[in-house]
């Protein structure tokens, strides 16, 4: 698994970008920025920022443990920190619990923090990506035992949209909680929190290849979703801004 992750991240980095990793508990970030940092302290500064966001979220969960437990849309309390409110917003749009957006949340928060310093930023957190890059980014699709696994990449082209999120949920690969059998449900959206939550919701709908179009139709109707790809075994369905190529 570790070898596969390192290989995946190496292939993800566009030419000329500087990359590093930051790990804070379960948050394992791979980061690429457009130029060599002027100081060596950037990874440590980002690590401290992630620690602060995690502490805010963990403190809120201690006061409101149902936030972590529920698998349904949820209304947070008025004193919830911004990260919890945004996770709940994404989950509510997708029809799932707020924790479905947690990996995307930390990718998004790290990415937006880095954009204050750098014009080109990619952040990957467990297969969930924040992308703000003027050059094309190619993201490999890993879909378990599907014959498409490792054979296809999603091309995220530069455009006027600004930053975007590209996130994947799977019922057969990795630790993500899914009630479906999709080998991969990939969502391109206006932010990584929304992409993460919708990927979970779309993947939950897939029990057989007859559900692929239903999952795509569900996701494409949600505000902020720009592209959908769902894979089960040797079948797939796609819509919108998903551009595929063989690798």
Secondary structure in CASP SS format (residue, H / E / C, confidence):
PFRMAT SS
TARGET T0000
AUTHOR 0000-0000-0000
METHOD secondary structure of the structure
MODEL  1
X C 1.00
X H 1.00
X H 1.00
X H 1.00
X H 1.00
X H 1.00
X H 1.00
X H 1.00
X H 1.00
X H 1.00
X H 1.00
X H 1.00
X C 1.00
X C 1.00
X C 1.00
X C 1.00
X C 1.00
X E 1.00
X E 1.00
X E 1.00
X E 1.00
X E 1.00
X E 1.00
X E 1.00
X C 1.00
X C 1.00
X E 1.00
X E 1.00
X E 1.00
X E 1.00
X E 1.00
X E 1.00
X E 1.00
X C 1.00
X C 1.00
X C 1.00
X C 1.00
X C 1.00
X C 1.00
X C 1.00
X C 1.00
X H 1.00
X H 1.00
X H 1.00
X H 1.00
X H 1.00
X H 1.00
X H 1.00
X H 1.00
X H 1.00
X H 1.00
X H 1.00
X H 1.00
X H 1.00
X H 1.00
X H 1.00
X H 1.00
X H 1.00
X H 1.00
X H 1.00
X H 1.00
X H 1.00
X H 1.00
X C 1.00
X C 1.00
X H 1.00
X H 1.00
X H 1.00
X H 1.00
X C 1.00
X C 1.00
X C 1.00
X C 1.00
X C 1.00
X C 1.00
X C 1.00
X C 1.00
X C 1.00
X C 1.00
X C 1.00
X C 1.00
X H 1.00
X H 1.00
X H 1.00
X H 1.00
X H 1.00
X H 1.00
X H 1.00
X H 1.00
X H 1.00
X H 1.00
X H 1.00
X H 1.00
X H 1.00
X C 1.00
X C 1.00
X C 1.00
X H 1.00
X H 1.00
X H 1.00
X H 1.00
X H 1.00
X H 1.00
X H 1.00
X H 1.00
X H 1.00
X H 1.00
X H 1.00
X H 1.00
X H 1.00
X H 1.00
X H 1.00
X H 1.00
X H 1.00
X H 1.00
X C 1.00
X C 1.00
X C 1.00
X C 1.00
X C 1.00
X E 1.00
X E 1.00
X E 1.00
X E 1.00
X E 1.00
X C 1.00
X C 1.00
X E 1.00
X E 1.00
X E 1.00
X E 1.00
X E 1.00
X C 1.00
X C 1.00
X C 1.00
X C 1.00
X E 1.00
X E 1.00
X E 1.00
X E 1.00
X C 1.00
X C 1.00
X C 1.00
X C 1.00
X C 1.00
X C 1.00
X C 1.00
X C 1.00
X C 1.00
X C 1.00
X C 1.00
X E 1.00
X E 1.00
X E 1.00
X E 1.00
X E 1.00
X C 1.00
X C 1.00
X C 1.00
X C 1.00
X C 1.00
X C 1.00
X C 1.00
X E 1.00
X E 1.00
X E 1.00
X E 1.00
X E 1.00
X E 1.00
X C 1.00
X C 1.00
X C 1.00
X C 1.00
X C 1.00
X C 1.00
X C 1.00
X C 1.00
X C 1.00
X C 1.00
X C 1.00
X C 1.00
X C 1.00
X C 1.00
X E 1.00
X E 1.00
X E 1.00
X E 1.00
X E 1.00
X E 1.00
X C 1.00
X C 1.00
X H 1.00
X H 1.00
X H 1.00
X H 1.00
X H 1.00
X H 1.00
X H 1.00
X H 1.00
X H 1.00
X H 1.00
X H 1.00
X H 1.00
X H 1.00
X C 1.00
X C 1.00
X C 1.00
X C 1.00
X H 1.00
X H 1.00
X H 1.00
X H 1.00
X H 1.00
X H 1.00
X H 1.00
X H 1.00
X H 1.00
X H 1.00
X H 1.00
X H 1.00
X C 1.00
X C 1.00
X C 1.00
X C 1.00
X E 1.00
X E 1.00
X E 1.00
X E 1.00
X E 1.00
X E 1.00
X E 1.00
X E 1.00
X C 1.00
X C 1.00
X E 1.00
X E 1.00
X E 1.00
X E 1.00
X E 1.00
X E 1.00
X C 1.00
X C 1.00
X E 1.00
X E 1.00
X E 1.00
X E 1.00
X C 1.00
END
